[in-house]
Structures are given as structure tokens and as C-alpha cells.
Amino acid sequence: MLNYMLVTILEQNRIVVDLKGVNDETILLSFGFYKKGTTYTINFDNEKEQIFLIEKLARAGVLFSYGPGWAPSEVMGYLKDEGKINVPYKVIMWRSPKDYEIIDN
């Protein structure tokens, strides 16, 4: 079973992270996230704060979900192409609940 911290929403003013099999939420709480239901959320005011947070998440090994439209992995790719981030990050692509691929970017 895969245990992970996964960015499921990466918006202009909000990031949402889901934990699966990971019992240590302290890293997210130290970044300023708060628990909302079964996920952890943080709101921010500007792109500078967004970049700061996603770079911290990437350095912590958090995965960025892949999917249609502007999935977190697509937002990360855009920010990297624009030269706004320069940090390695990991993307997870799901084929089925037990079949996935993690890609280093």
C-alpha cells in the first residue's frame, strides 16, 4: 500500500493536501495548514506566498496529483516553465487504485 501526502488542489489562493497512511501531520501544520475534514488546507493572498509554500511541499516530498485540466501537476509544470519555481517535485499518475506511477520532475 502506498503511503503519501498528496496535493489534490493547487489554486491561486488555496492548497489542499490529502494524507494516506501517513500519521505525521506535523509538517503540514508547521507550514500553516489546518485540518478540514479529512484533508489539510491553507489559504494565502498572493503568488509569492503560493510559490513559497509549494516549494516547501516539494522539498518535503509531497506528491502532486496528475489529472485532466489544471491538476496540481499541470500548475507545477506551468510555474516551472515560467521560471517561477526551480525545485524538483514528484507527480503521481493513477491508472487504478493499485496501479500508479510516480515521476520525478
C-alpha positions as MATLAB code, in Angstrom:
seq = 'MLNYMLVTILEQNRIVVDLKGVNDETILLSFGFYKKGTTYTINFDNEKEQIFLIEKLARAGVLFSYGPGWAPSEVMGYLKDEGKINVPYKVIMWRSPKDYEIIDN';
ca = [
       0.000    0.000    0.000;
       1.270    3.429   -0.929;
       1.553    5.947    1.902;
       1.681    9.555    0.814;
       0.968   13.242    1.223;
      -0.754   14.396   -1.952;
      -1.605   17.864   -3.242;
      -5.109   17.443   -4.658;
      -5.944   21.125   -5.162;
      -3.461   23.829   -6.146;
      -5.307   27.067   -6.799;
      -4.387   30.724   -6.939;
      -5.266   31.247   -3.262;
      -5.536   27.735   -1.783;
      -3.710   24.415   -1.482;
      -5.329   21.197   -0.261;
      -3.308   18.143    0.786;
      -4.610   14.634    1.450;
      -2.790   12.163    3.708;
      -2.997    8.429    3.064;
      -1.313    6.093    5.525;
       0.800    8.948    6.893;
       0.128    9.703   10.540;
       2.532   12.613   10.877;
       0.633   15.791   10.126;
       3.145   17.995   11.944;
       4.951   19.031    8.760;
       1.734   20.405    7.255;
       0.728   22.106   10.489;
       4.192   23.707   10.711;
       3.629   25.152    7.217;
       0.361   26.745    8.401;
      -2.128   24.191    7.079;
      -5.250   23.448    9.108;
      -7.266   20.254    9.171;
     -10.584   20.477    7.362;
     -12.420   17.171    7.420;
     -10.009   14.543    6.134;
      -7.724   16.992    4.315;
      -5.349   19.823    5.183;
      -5.885   23.272    3.700;
      -4.007   26.544    3.568;
      -5.142   29.852    2.108;
      -2.810   32.636    1.020;
      -3.005   36.082   -0.532;
      -0.550   36.185   -3.410;
       1.666   34.266   -5.802;
       4.784   34.871   -3.709;
       3.197   33.003   -0.789;
       1.959   30.285   -3.158;
       5.454   29.725   -4.580;
       6.985   29.669   -1.095;
       4.508   27.017    0.069;
       4.671   24.743   -2.963;
       8.470   24.774   -2.882;
       8.352   23.737    0.793;
       5.891   20.958   -0.067;
       8.037   19.743   -2.963;
      11.162   19.686   -0.775;
       9.210   17.662    1.809;
       8.476   15.003   -0.828;
       4.775   15.718   -1.146;
       3.283   14.328   -4.370;
       1.377   16.492   -6.867;
      -1.611   14.788   -8.468;
      -1.899   14.357  -12.214;
      -5.236   14.612  -13.968;
      -7.283   16.426  -16.570;
      -7.398   20.201  -16.774;
      -5.363   22.279  -14.355;
      -4.394   19.471  -11.985;
      -1.684   20.311   -9.429;
       0.948   18.659  -11.646;
      -0.046   20.916  -14.552;
       0.162   24.023  -12.369;
       3.632   22.935  -11.228;
       4.721   22.410  -14.836;
       3.420   25.844  -15.795;
       5.229   27.533  -12.897;
       8.436   25.695  -13.786;
       8.142   26.661  -17.483;
       7.618   30.287  -16.448;
      10.756   30.156  -14.293;
       8.788   30.812  -11.113;
       9.865   27.601   -9.406;
      13.170   25.816   -9.620;
      12.745   22.856   -7.312;
      12.406   19.147   -8.119;
       8.932   17.740   -7.485;
       7.099   14.438   -7.805;
       3.937   13.745   -9.777;
       1.706   10.744   -9.241;
      -0.451    9.326  -12.028;
      -3.119    6.754  -11.192;
      -4.256    4.057  -13.611;
      -6.279    2.205  -10.969;
      -6.301    2.151   -7.156;
      -3.298   -0.192   -7.057;
      -1.611    0.853  -10.303;
       0.227    4.172  -10.240;
       3.404    5.816  -11.439;
       5.488    8.416   -9.620;
       7.529   10.694  -11.868;
      10.353   12.960  -10.730;
      10.296   16.385  -12.385;
];
